[in-house]
Amino acid sequence: MSDPQIEKLLIVQDRDTSLQKIEQELTRIPNERASIEKLIQQEEANVEEARHALKEKEVQRHELDVDVKAKEGSIQRFRTQQLEVKKNEEYRALTHQIEQLETEIGEMEEKEIELMLEIDETKKIFEAERAVIEARIEAQRREIVLLGEREENLKASIDDAKAALADSRTGVEANYLEQYDRVKNLTSRPPYVAPIENHVCGGCHLRVSNEVSKEAMSAGEPHFCDQCARIVYA
Ligand SMILES: [Zn+2]
């Protein structure tokens, strides 16, 4: 590379790129943070849902218990009544009711045992899953803290990067700088100044004309790729 202006522009480009990286990362951080926070909310909702399901089963069990006790109370009442009735058929009717209640209680107790086993199993699974989820949430929260630190560091370095960029521009001739800014506005991403190697532009990777290839070697004024209009040098 024989053009000192191009050398200077390459430094400008380098600092432009650094600044852009900082700015791009700064715009990404809030989105990253939001998506991690959303994940945490989902995880917490899942834990809450599992806790709720477990609680429901415990409520069911309690209700069964209350029902069994009520039926046992009825049996007790019927037995007392049996001591007082005089007629045989009344006595038999009470016996029948007692037997029916006993059958119902038996069924309910079976259900209760099933439910207790289910609760134990669900509890085990819940505790194991909760531990995993909580560890994950903790890791996600740490990630958010790190993002915050990264954001602070980037914000702190952005002024330095801007100053370094401004500093690098001061020594560049106006027409080079003007063309550089023009290319930068037209091109979505660097490079804005690209080398030509084997007649190929390092920016668009297309073949340039022989004329451009040859011109790119001479200093004194900026030269441009005839495909993408980037500043080129050789
Ligand atoms: Zn090109």
Residues whose N, C-alpha, C, O or C-beta is under 5 A from the ligand:
A	BS01	ZN	C201 G203 C204 C225 Q227 C228 A229 R230
